[in-house]
């Protein structure tokens, strides 16, 4: 099936930005890739799902959030609500009819926020596949992981830079990101998304520990919720066997 590139202008929650979108035409419930923090739509897992979609004739939508990949904007100018707005705009334009949302790490949080919004609006979501879902990561994994000196520096300067294991450039965390994250927290109560959920979680994930995935599992309805626990899996879950599990999970919902 052919693939097309689009640019969408999104406004709100930060400066206006042009969002890069790639759509593979096809039938069936559209599959939407929601990437992770500082990742992009050409990541290994997204490309693997695209290959599956091309083979199966399925519609597949992926995009880069503001400040990510080839989309416009400066990363530090945006927060969770910005990236949620980007996802909402792309889904509304290209995948509004019962989408399958596939969220990796931060994208898992975005997927859950989108699905909850859609359920409240009476819109159907076919299902979610969540890879190491990092719900509430700004509070539970970033802020809670900073020492007192780092917290004081962030509050005084508005941002701090910390080394990244995945990029030679340091990661900049802003106080705005933390404060906005607090407006989008989900793990402080039941998480009812109105659709099936399949979580894939590695037992050796240093970034989103498996205990975090189990916290989400406890808050989801037991019906139509599945957890695939990969005991020797890391955060990326990009080995061939991990990719096979991911594609099977997407196909199982789609």
C-alpha positions as CSV (number, residue, x, y, z in Angstrom):
1,X,0.0,0.0,0.0
2,X,1.3,3.5,-0.8
3,X,2.7,5.8,1.9
4,X,2.2,9.6,2.0
5,X,3.9,12.3,4.0
6,X,2.0,15.2,5.5
7,X,2.7,18.3,7.6
8,X,0.1,19.6,10.1
9,X,0.2,22.8,12.0
10,X,-0.8,22.3,15.6
11,X,-1.4,25.2,18.1
12,X,-1.7,25.3,21.8
13,X,0.4,24.2,24.8
14,X,3.5,25.9,23.5
15,X,4.5,27.6,20.3
16,X,2.7,26.7,17.1
17,X,4.6,23.9,15.3
18,X,4.5,21.9,12.1
19,X,4.1,18.2,12.8
20,X,5.5,15.7,10.4
21,X,3.1,12.8,9.7
22,X,3.5,9.6,7.6
23,X,0.4,7.6,6.6
24,X,0.4,4.2,4.9
25,X,-2.9,3.7,3.2
26,X,-4.9,0.5,3.9
27,X,-8.0,-1.0,5.3
28,X,-9.2,-2.0,8.7
29,X,-8.9,-0.1,12.0
30,X,-6.0,2.3,11.6
31,X,-2.9,1.6,13.7
32,X,-1.3,4.6,15.2
33,X,2.3,4.7,16.5
34,X,2.9,7.0,19.6
35,X,6.6,7.2,20.2
36,X,8.6,7.7,23.3
37,X,10.4,10.7,25.0
38,X,13.0,12.1,22.5
39,X,12.3,9.2,20.1
40,X,11.1,9.6,16.5
41,X,8.8,7.8,14.0
42,X,11.7,6.0,12.3
43,X,12.5,4.0,15.5
44,X,13.0,0.2,15.1
45,X,9.6,-0.8,16.5
46,X,7.6,1.8,14.5
47,X,9.4,0.6,11.3
48,X,8.6,-3.1,12.1
49,X,4.9,-2.3,12.5
50,X,5.0,-0.3,9.3
51,X,6.4,-3.4,7.5
52,X,3.6,-5.5,9.0
53,X,1.0,-3.0,7.9
54,X,2.4,-2.9,4.4
55,X,2.3,-6.7,4.2
56,X,-1.3,-6.9,5.6
57,X,-2.7,-4.0,3.8
58,X,-3.5,-2.1,7.0
59,X,-3.6,1.7,7.5
60,X,-0.7,2.8,9.6
61,X,-0.1,6.4,10.9
62,X,3.0,7.7,12.6
63,X,4.3,11.1,13.4
64,X,6.9,13.1,15.4
65,X,5.8,15.2,18.3
66,X,6.8,18.8,18.6
67,X,10.5,19.1,19.1
68,X,11.1,15.5,18.1
69,X,12.5,14.0,14.9
70,X,11.7,16.2,11.9
71,X,8.8,18.0,13.3
72,X,9.1,21.7,14.1
73,X,9.7,23.4,17.5
74,X,12.4,23.3,20.1
75,X,12.1,20.3,22.5
76,X,12.4,22.3,25.7
77,X,9.4,24.5,24.7
78,X,6.9,21.7,25.0
79,X,5.3,19.5,27.7
80,X,3.0,16.5,28.0
81,X,-0.1,18.5,27.1
82,X,1.7,19.7,23.9
83,X,2.5,16.1,22.8
84,X,-1.0,15.0,23.7
85,X,-2.4,17.8,21.5
86,X,-0.2,16.7,18.7
87,X,-1.4,13.1,19.0
88,X,-5.0,14.2,19.2
89,X,-4.7,16.4,16.1
90,X,-3.1,13.6,14.1
91,X,-5.6,10.9,15.2
92,X,-8.6,13.2,14.5
93,X,-7.2,13.9,11.0
94,X,-6.0,10.5,9.9
95,X,-7.2,7.8,12.2
96,X,-10.4,8.8,14.0
97,X,-12.4,5.6,13.3
98,X,-11.7,3.1,16.0
99,X,-7.9,3.3,16.0
100,X,-5.4,0.8,17.5
101,X,-3.0,3.0,19.6
102,X,0.5,1.6,20.0
103,X,2.4,3.6,22.6
104,X,6.0,3.1,23.6
105,X,7.2,4.5,27.0
106,X,6.0,8.1,27.1
107,X,3.8,7.2,24.1
108,X,2.0,4.7,26.4
109,X,1.0,7.6,28.6
110,X,-0.2,9.6,25.6
111,X,-2.1,6.6,24.3
112,X,-3.9,6.2,27.6
113,X,-4.8,9.9,27.8
114,X,-6.1,9.8,24.2
115,X,-8.2,6.6,24.8
116,X,-9.6,8.0,28.0
117,X,-10.6,11.2,26.3
118,X,-12.2,9.3,23.4
119,X,-14.2,7.1,25.8
120,X,-15.5,10.2,27.6
121,X,-16.5,11.6,24.2
122,X,-18.3,8.4,23.2
123,X,-15.7,7.6,20.5
124,X,-14.5,4.0,20.0
125,X,-10.9,2.9,20.3
126,X,-10.2,-0.6,19.1
127,X,-7.5,-1.2,21.6
128,X,-4.1,-0.3,23.0
129,X,-0.7,-2.0,22.8
130,X,1.6,-0.4,25.4
131,X,5.4,-1.1,25.4
132,X,6.9,-0.2,28.8
133,X,4.2,2.3,29.4
134,X,5.6,5.3,31.3
135,X,2.4,6.8,32.7
136,X,3.1,9.7,35.1
137,X,6.8,9.5,34.3
138,X,7.4,13.2,34.8
139,X,6.5,12.8,38.5
140,X,7.2,9.2,39.3
141,X,10.4,8.6,37.3
142,X,11.9,12.1,36.7
143,X,11.0,14.2,39.7
144,X,11.1,11.4,42.2
145,X,14.6,10.4,40.8
146,X,16.2,13.8,41.3
147,X,18.1,14.6,44.5
148,X,17.4,17.7,46.5
149,X,20.1,19.7,44.8
150,X,18.8,18.9,41.4
151,X,15.2,19.8,42.4
152,X,16.4,23.1,43.8
153,X,18.4,23.9,40.7
154,X,15.4,23.1,38.5
155,X,13.1,25.2,40.6
156,X,15.6,28.1,40.5
157,X,16.6,27.9,36.9
158,X,13.5,26.4,35.4
159,X,15.5,23.5,33.9
160,X,18.4,21.1,34.3
161,X,20.4,18.9,31.9
162,X,21.3,15.3,32.7
163,X,23.3,12.8,30.7
164,X,21.4,10.4,28.5
165,X,22.2,6.7,27.8
166,X,20.6,7.0,24.4
167,X,21.9,10.2,23.0
168,X,25.3,12.0,23.2
169,X,23.4,15.2,24.0
170,X,22.2,15.6,27.6
171,X,18.4,15.5,28.2
172,X,16.9,18.8,29.4
173,X,14.1,18.5,31.9
174,X,12.1,21.7,32.5
175,X,10.1,22.7,35.5
176,X,7.2,23.3,33.1
177,X,7.3,19.7,32.1
178,X,7.0,18.6,35.7
179,X,4.2,21.0,36.5
180,X,2.3,20.1,33.4
181,X,2.7,16.4,34.0
182,X,1.0,16.9,37.4
183,X,-2.1,18.0,35.4
184,X,-2.2,14.7,33.5
185,X,-1.5,12.1,36.2
186,X,-3.4,8.8,35.8
187,X,-2.0,6.4,38.4
188,X,-3.8,8.1,41.3
189,X,-7.0,6.3,40.6
190,X,-8.7,3.7,38.3
191,X,-7.7,3.8,34.7
192,X,-10.7,2.8,32.6
193,X,-9.9,3.3,28.9
194,X,-13.0,1.6,27.4
195,X,-11.0,-0.8,25.2
196,X,-8.7,-3.9,25.3
197,X,-5.2,-3.3,26.6
198,X,-2.1,-5.4,25.9
199,X,1.1,-4.4,27.9
200,X,4.6,-5.6,27.0
201,X,7.1,-5.1,29.8
202,X,10.7,-6.1,30.2
203,X,12.0,-7.3,33.5
204,X,15.4,-5.7,33.1
205,X,14.1,-2.3,32.1
206,X,16.2,0.4,33.9
207,X,14.1,3.3,32.7
208,X,10.5,2.2,33.4
209,X,10.8,-0.6,36.0
210,X,8.4,-3.5,35.8
211,X,6.9,-2.4,39.1
212,X,5.6,0.7,37.3
213,X,3.8,-1.5,34.7
214,X,2.2,-3.5,37.5
215,X,0.9,-0.3,39.1
216,X,-0.9,0.4,35.8
217,X,-2.1,-3.2,35.6
218,X,-3.7,-2.9,39.1
219,X,-5.7,0.1,38.0
220,X,-7.0,-1.2,34.7
221,X,-10.2,-3.3,34.5
222,X,-9.3,-7.0,34.6
223,X,-11.5,-7.7,31.6
224,X,-9.6,-7.5,28.2
225,X,-6.3,-6.6,29.9
226,X,-3.2,-8.7,29.1
227,X,0.4,-8.3,30.3
228,X,3.2,-10.0,28.5
229,X,6.2,-10.0,30.9
230,X,9.5,-10.5,29.2
231,X,11.8,-11.4,32.1
232,X,15.1,-10.7,30.3
233,X,13.8,-7.7,28.3
234,X,15.2,-4.2,28.5
235,X,13.5,-0.8,27.9
236,X,13.6,-0.8,24.2
237,X,12.3,-4.3,23.6
238,X,13.8,-4.1,20.1
239,X,15.3,-7.6,19.7
240,X,13.9,-9.8,17.0
241,X,11.9,-11.9,19.5
242,X,10.6,-8.7,21.2
243,X,9.5,-7.3,17.8
244,X,7.7,-10.5,17.0
245,X,5.8,-10.3,20.3
246,X,4.9,-6.7,19.6
247,X,3.6,-7.4,16.1
248,X,1.6,-10.3,17.4
249,X,0.1,-8.1,20.0
250,X,-0.9,-5.5,17.4
251,X,-2.3,-8.1,15.1
252,X,-4.2,-9.6,18.0
253,X,-6.1,-6.4,18.7
254,X,-6.3,-5.3,15.1
